[in-house]
Amino acid sequence: MNFTFTFIIKVMRKRYRLADAVEQVGDDFLLAQLLKNREIENIEEFLDPSFDDGFHDPFLMRDMDKAVERILKAIDNNEKILIYSDYDADGIPAGVMMKDFFDLIGYQKASNYIPHRHDEGFGLNREAIDTFAESGVNLLITLDCGIADYDEIAYANERGIDVIVTDHHELAGILPPAIAVVDPKREDCDYPFDGLCGSGVGWKVIQGLMQSRDFGIKPGQEKWLLDMVGLATLSDMVPLIDENRILGKFGLMVLRKSPRPGIQKLVKRLNMDQRFITEDDIGFMIAPRINAASRMGDPADAFYLLSTKDEAEGDGFAKKLEEINNERKGVVASIVKEVKKKLKARSEMPEVIVMGNPDWRPSLVGLVANSVSEEYKCPVFLWGREGKNLIKGSCRSDGVTDLVHLMKSLPDIFSQFGGHKMAGGFSVFEHAVHHMEERLCEIFRTLEHNEISEEIILDNKLTLADITINNYKIIERMSPFGIDNRKPLFIFQNVEIVGMKLFGKQKNHLSLTLRDASQKRIEAIAFFAGPDSFKVEIRPGIIVDIVAHIEKAIFRGRIELRLRLVDVLKS
C-alpha cells in the first residue's frame, strides 16, 4: 500500500485530509500511525494505563484535605451524611458510587438525595435543605453540582449543616461558603488534570479517604465502583486522556462484568451482550435511558436501576426507563422538526441561534440544541417555560465558542447559568428573553474566535482486505474513544456498492454491501440515514470512496466486522 500522498476533498462543508504517513513499516504500522496522528508521546502509559500508579495524588486538589478530614470526622462521630447528586448520567452514577463506598466500609448513616429536575431544578435548593435539617443531617456532600450554589450553601450553614462541594463545572461567581470546595476547575487549584467529570471528582474523594485510613476492606474491592465512574466518564463530554483514560478503560472492564441486576437487565432489554459493552453503547444506548428518567419523570428511577441488588426490581426499572425513553424520543423529534422548520423560513442565519417556546420542556431542549448545533455549526440556545414564570433552557457549542464566556458576558439576560465550554444550562429574565439572540450575537462578534476548522483527519487509506480481526485489535487498543482521542477514521477508495437496503422497524437506517479490487465484501451501515443522506448518488453498481470507522458487531455471540459510514464521496 502507498501511504505517501496527501488527500483533500471538499464535500458538503467538510474537508478531509489524509494524515502524513509514518516511516515505520511492519505489523505495528497501523498502531504507529494512529499514535502519531494523535500526537501521543507516552505510548506505554497510553496503551496500558496503570490503575495503581496512573492516578495523581488526590491531595494535590484544592480543599481535598479539608473534605477528607470532615468526612472522617462525620464517620467517627456517627453523623448523618446526605449525598446530594445531580440528576443526569454523571450525577446519578456518582451518587450510587458514593453510597456504595459508604456501604463498603460499613457506614450505614449515609443516604442519597437527587433533586427533581422540574420541581427543584439544578443544584441545591432551600426546600430540600429544610427537609435535611429537620431530619438531622449533619453533613451534606454534593456530587456534580454545588459550585454555583452560594446562597443555598450559606442557608445550609444557617440550618446547622456543613457542606462539602465536589463538582467539575466552571465557577461563575463567588466561591460558595462550604467546608471544602473540591473542583479541579477552581482558578486557585493546581491539580494536574482539570478534565474530570463529576463522578471522577467524587472518585478522587474516595481515593483521598482510602489513602487516609484503613477501612478494613479487601484490597482492590473498591475497583468494583469503577463501573459507575466509567459510565459517567464515558457519558459526559470530558477529554478521554490522562486520568479519564484510566477511569474509562477500567470502568468499561468492570461494567462488562458488573453484577448489578439493573445493568444486566437493561443491557438484555437493549439486545446487547454485556461482555462486549463499548463507549458507543454507553453514549447512545445506556446514558440516554438514565437521563430520560429526570427529563420525563423521576430521576430516582435511574438511581434505583443502578443501585438495586434485586433482580425483579432491576428488571422493573429497566422496563420503565425503556418506556420513558421511547416517549422522550418522540417529543424530541417533534421539537427538532419545529426548530428546523423555523430556521428554514429565515432569510438570514444568525451567528448564534436562539429559539424558544413556552410549551417546550426545558429538560428536553438540550437534546434538540445538540442536534441543531451539529447541523448548523454554531452555538445554539433553546428555552422552554417551567412553571408560570421561569424561563429555562440549554445551550450547546459548535466546539469553538465558549458558552460560559458568552453567558458570563450578559448578566442582564441570564439570571442563572452553569456548565462548561461545550454545554450549559440557563435561566432567563422574563423581560430579556426576546433580546437574547440579538445580544448573544453582539457578544459573539466581539470575541476572539479561532478559525473554525472543517478539516477532518483521515487516519489512513485502507482496502476492504485490511479489515481484519488483527487490525481491529490494534484499533481497540486505542479505545475508549471520545474527546481528545477521536475514533480512527479511514478512507476506502474505488469501492463498488453491490447491495443496498434499509433496515430497522421504521426502515430508517441504511446498509450497503461493498466490494473493492480485493474482491472482499463487507457491510457498511449508517443509522438514521438513507440513500439521499449523502451528496453522492447511492445505488448498486456505482464506484465511490467511503469514509468510515471500523467497528465490531456481535451477533449471537459471534464477532463480525463492519464499517460505520461517515461519508460517501465521488471516486
N, C-alpha and C positions, 0 to 999 in steps of 0.2 A: 504493500500500500504506500502511496505517495502522500506525505503529510506536510509538504514544504510550501504550499501556496496559501495566500490569503483570499478568503471568500466573503464577498459582501453583496447582500441582496436587500433591496428595499421593497417591502410589500406591506400593504395597509399602512401602518405607521411604525413599522418595525424595521430594524436594520440588523442583519446577522453578520457576525464576524467569526471566522474560524480562528481559534486560539493558535498562537505561534507554536510550532511543534517542538517537542523536546528532542535532544540529540540521542538520548538513550534508546537502545533497541533491546529486543528480547521479551521474555514473558512478563516483565514488570513495566513494559512500555505504557500501557494504559493507565496503570496506577500512578506512574511518574507524571504523566500528562495531567491527570486530574489534580494531583497535589500542586503542580506548578501553576495550573490555571487559577487555583485558589490562594496562591502565594503562601502556602503552608511551609513553615520553616522547621518547627519541632515535629518532625514526621512521626517518630515513635510515640511521642506523647499524644499526638492527634489520633493515630490509628489504634493505639492500645492505651487509652486513658486509665490511670490508676485510681481506684476508689480510695485506697489507703493513703496515697501520697499526692493525689492530684488536686486536693482542695486547698484553698487559702485558709489561714488561721482565722476562725470566726471572730476572734477578739481584735482583729485589725479593723473591724467595722465599728463605727462610732456608736457609743452607748451600749454595745453588746455586754460589756462588763456589768453595767447597771441593770440591764434586763435580766441577765442570768442571776445576779445577786438577789433581785427582788422575787424571782420565781422560786429560787431555792428557799428563801425566807418564807414564802407562802406555803411551800411543801412542809417545811419544818414546823410551822405554826398551824398546820391543818386548816388553812384558809380556803374559802370558796373562790374558785377561779372560773371566770367566764371567758370562753373562746369566741370572739366575735369576728366572723369572716365574711367576705364579700359573697355575693350570690351567683358568681359565674364559674366557669370551668377552671379558674385559677383559685379563687377563694374557697369554693366548696371542697375540693380535694385538700386544700391547706387545712381547713377545719377538721376534716377526717384524720389527716396525718397527725395533727397536734393532739387530738383526743386519743388516738391510738397510742401515741407516745406516753401520755399520762397513764393509760391503761397498762401499757407495757411495764412501766416502773411501779405499778401497783397503787397509783394515786387515784382515789375514787371521787374526789371532790371537785373535779373539773367537768364542766358541761359546755354545750355548744349553743350558739345563737346565730341565725342567719336572717338578716332583715328582709322583709318582703319588698320587692322592687317597687310595686305600685303604691303601696301604702306608706312605706318608710323611706324609700329611695336609697341612694348610695351612701355608705358611711354610717357613722353613729347618729343617733337621734335622741332627744331628751325623753320621749315617752319610754323608750326601751331602757334608758339609764335609770329612770324612776323605778321601773319594774325590777331591775337588777338590785338597786339599793334596798328595796323593800324585801327582797328575798335573801339579803345578807351577803351579796357578792363583795369580796374584799379587793380582788384584783381582776382587771379586765385586760385581755391580750387581743389586740386587733391583728388580723391577717389579711393582707391585700387591700387594706383601707386604713384610714385614720390620719394620714399625713395632712389632710386639709381640714380636719375637724377641731379647730382651735376652741371655738365656743363650747362645743359639746364635751370636750375633754375637761375644760375648765369647770363645766357644770358637774361632771362626774366627780371631780375633786371635791366640789362643794358637798356632794352627797356621800362623801367618805369612801369613794372608790379610787384606788390607784390604777393608772392606765399605762400599759406598755404598748407602744405603736410599733408594728412591724409592717412595712409597706415597701413598694418599689416604684410608686408614682412620683412625678415631679412635685416639688414643693411650690405651691402657687402663692403662698403668703407667708405669715409668721409661723415659726416652728411651734407646734402645739405644746401646751404645758404638761407633758406626760413625764412619768418617772424616767422613761427611756424612749427615744425615737430611733428605731433601728431601720434605716433606709439608706442603701448604698448610693442613692441619688442626692443625698444631702450634700450641699456645697462644701461643708466642712468635714466630709467623710473621705478618708484617703484609702478606702478599701480598693484592692487592685482590680476589681471587676464590678461594674455597676449595672450589668445586664440581667441580673436575676429576676425571675418573676416573683409574685407574692409568696407562692409556696416555697420557692427557693430561699427567700429570706427567712421564712419560718423554719426551713431545714437547717439554716445556719444557726438559729437559736437553739435548736435541738442539739446540734454539734457542740455548741458552747456549753450547754448543760451537761452533756456526757463527758466533755473534757474536764469539767469542774468537779464531778462527783461520780463515784462508782455506785450505780443504782442496782447492781447485782443481777443484771440481765445477761443472758448468754452472749458471748462475743459474736458480732455480726447479725444479731437478731433485729437490730434497728434497720437493716437493709430492706426488710420487708415493707417498710414505709415508703420505699422509693417508687412503688407503683403509682402512688398519689403524686409525688413530686414530679415524676416523669410525665404523667398525664397532664399536669398543669403546665409544665415547661413546654411540652410539645403542642399544647393548646393555645398558649399565649404567643403574642408577636414579639418574642425575645430572640437575640442572636444565639445561634447554636454553636457557640465557641466557648473556650475557657471552661468554667465550672458548669455551664449549661450543657456542654457536650457530655460531661460525666453524668450529670443528672438525667439527661435524655437517653443516653446509651444504656446505663444501668437501670434506669426506670423502665425502659422497654423490656429488658431482660426479666425483671421482676413481674411486670404486667403480664407477660406471656405465661407466667407460672402462678399468677395471683390466685389464692384460694378464696377470694371474696365472692360470695354467691351472686351478688348483684352484677359484678363484672362478667362472670361466667354466663349468667342468664341473658344479659344484654347482648353480649357477643354472639350467643347462639341465635337470638332473635334476628340479628343482622346478617346471619349466614356467614359469619367469619370464623376462622379457625384461630382460637386464642394463642396457639403456639407460634403463629406467624404474624401477629399484630405488628403493623408498621406505624410510622408517624403520620402517614396519609390516612390510615384507618382512624387514628385519634382525631386528626384535624377535620375530616369530612364526615365521619360517622358517629364517633363516641361523644366528642365535645359538643356538637350541636344539640344532642339529646340532653346533655347535662344542662346546657344553657337554656333549653326550651322550658325547663321546669320554672325558672324565675320569669321568663318572658311571657309565658302563657298561664302560669298558675303559682304554685308554691315551691320555692327552692328547696324546702325540706325534703321533697320527694327525691331529688337528686342526692341529697346528703344521705338519706336512708338507703338509697340504692347502693352507694359506695361503702357504707359503714355496717349494714346489717350482716349478721352471721347466720341468718335463717334463709334456707333455700326458697321456701314458699314466698316469704316477704320479698326476697331478691327478684323472683320471677314476677311478682305483682308490680313492683316498682318499675321493672324493665318494660313491662307491657304498657304501663301508664305513661312512661316517658316517650315510648314509641308513638302512642296515640296523640299525645300533646305535640310532638314534633311534626307529625303529619298535618295537624291543624295549623301549626306555625308556618310551615312551608306554603300552604295555600294563601294565608294572609300576606306574607312577604311578597309572593309572586304578584299579587294584586296591586300592592303598593309600588313595586318596581315598574309595573306596566303603566301605572298612573304617572309616575315621575318621568319616565321616558317619553310618554305622550306629550306632556307639558314642555319638556325640553325641545322636542322636535318642532313644536309650534313657535319657538323663539326665533327671532330673526338674527340674534347675535348671542354667542355663548360667553358668559362671564368668566373671569379668572377663577372665581370661587362660586360654586353652585350652592345656593341656599333655597330650600323649599320646605313647606310645612302644610299640615292640615290638622285641624283640631280633632278629627276623627282617627288620626293615626296613633297607634300605641307607641309611646316613647321607647318601650322596651324592644321594639322591632326595627326601628328606623336605622339602627347601626348596621344591621344586615343589609338593608337597602342601600345605605350610604356606601358600604363596601363595594357592592355591585356596580353602582353608578360611578364611583371613583375609578374603578378598574377600567371601565369602558371609556370614560371621558378624560382620563388622565389629568385630573385636577382635584383640589380639595373639595369635599362635599359636606355640607351641614344640613341635616334634616331634623325637623322637630314635629312633635305632636303635643297634645294637651293632656295633662294629668290632673284629675280633679277639676275644679271650676276655674282656678286662676293660674295654675302652674304650667308654664310652657317649658318643656324639657326636650332634649334631643341628643343626637350623637353625631360625631364627625369622623371622617376618615381622610387620610392624606394620600397624595399622589406619590409619596415616597421621597419627595424633595422638601416640601413645605412643612415646617414645624408647627403643628396645630396649637400646642400650648403657647408658643410665642404669639401666634395670631390672637388667641383669646385673651392672653395677658395684656395685649395692647388695647383692649376695648372694655374697660371696667364699667362704662356706661351702658354697655349692651348685655354683658353676661353677669348675672347675679351670682352664679356659681359655675365652676368648671373644674375639670380634672382630666388626667390621662397622661399620654406621652406623645412623642412626635407623630406617630402613625395613627393613633386612635384616641378619641376622648369623648367625654360626655359634658353636657352643659345645661344650665337653666338660663332663661332669657327674661329680662324685664318686659312686662306687658307692653309698655309704650314703645319699646325698641325693636320689636320683632319685625316690623315692616321695613326697618332700615338696615337689617343685618347684612344682607348681601352687598348693598352699596358700601357700607363701612368696612366689611371684610375685604372687599376688592380694593378699596383705597389703601388699607394697611398692606395688603399683598403687594401692591405696586411699589411700596416704599422699602420692602425687604430686599436684602441681597439674596438672590437665588443662584444656586449652582445650575448650570445649564442642564436641562432635563435630557438625559441620555436615553435614547430609544434603541441604543445598540445592545444586542443580546449576544453573549459569547457562546459559541458552539464549542464544546469540549473536543470534538474530534469528528472526522469523516470516517464512517464505517460502512461496511456492506452488511446485508442481511446474514451472511455467513458468520459475521463476527458476533452475532447474538447467541452466545453460548453460556452454559452454566458457569464455566470458569471465569468468563468476563463479567458475568453478573455478580459473582462472589467478590471480584475486585471492586466493583461499584458499591456493593453492600458494605464493604469495609469503611467506606467514607460516610455512611449514614450514622445518625439520623440527619436528614436534610431540612433546611429551613433558611431563615435569615442568616446571612454571612457564611452559609455553607450550602449553596444552591445545589439542587438536584442536577446531576450530569445530563447534559443536553447534546444530542448528536444529530448529524445530517446524513441521510442516506440518499445518494443521488441516483438518477436514472432508474427509478423503481416503477414497475408496472402494477397498476391496480387490476387485479384479476377477479375480484369479487367485492361486492358491497351489499350491506344490509343495515337496517335499523333494528335495534333491539330495546328491551325494556317494556314494561306494561303499557306505557304510552308511546312506545316506538320513538323515543326522543333522544336516543344515543346512537352513535354511528360506529360501525365496524367495517374495516377494509381488510381484504386479503391482499397481501403484497408479494411480489416476486421480482428479483433482480437477476443480473447476469450470472450469479452463482446458482441460480435455479432454486434457491431456498424460498419457501413460502412462510409467511408469518402474519399474524393478526395485528392490526393497529386499531385502537379504539379511541373515541373521544366522547366523553359524557356531555349531555345536553348540547349536542351538535348534530347537524345534518349535512347533506351534500352541498347546501348553499351557505355553509358557515365559513367557507374559505374563498379567497379571491379567485382561486383557480377552479375551473370546472372539474367536478368529481364524478367520474363514471368509469366503469370497467373498460379496459383496453388502452387507457392513456398512460403516458410516461410522465412521472413527476419527481420532484425532490421532496423528501419527507423530513421534517424537523420533529424529533420525538425523544422521549425518555424511554429507557429500557426498564421494564418492571416485571415483577414476578406475580403470577396469579396461581391460586390454589384451587383445584377442582377435585373434590372427593379425595383429598389427601395427596393428590398428585400435583407436582410443580410444573407449571408451564411458563414460558417467557413470552412476552408480547411487547408491543410498543404503545406508549401513551402519546397520541398525537398532540402536537403543539401548533404546527402549521403545515400547510401543503403549498409548495412553490412550483413555478414553472421550471422545467429542466433546462 
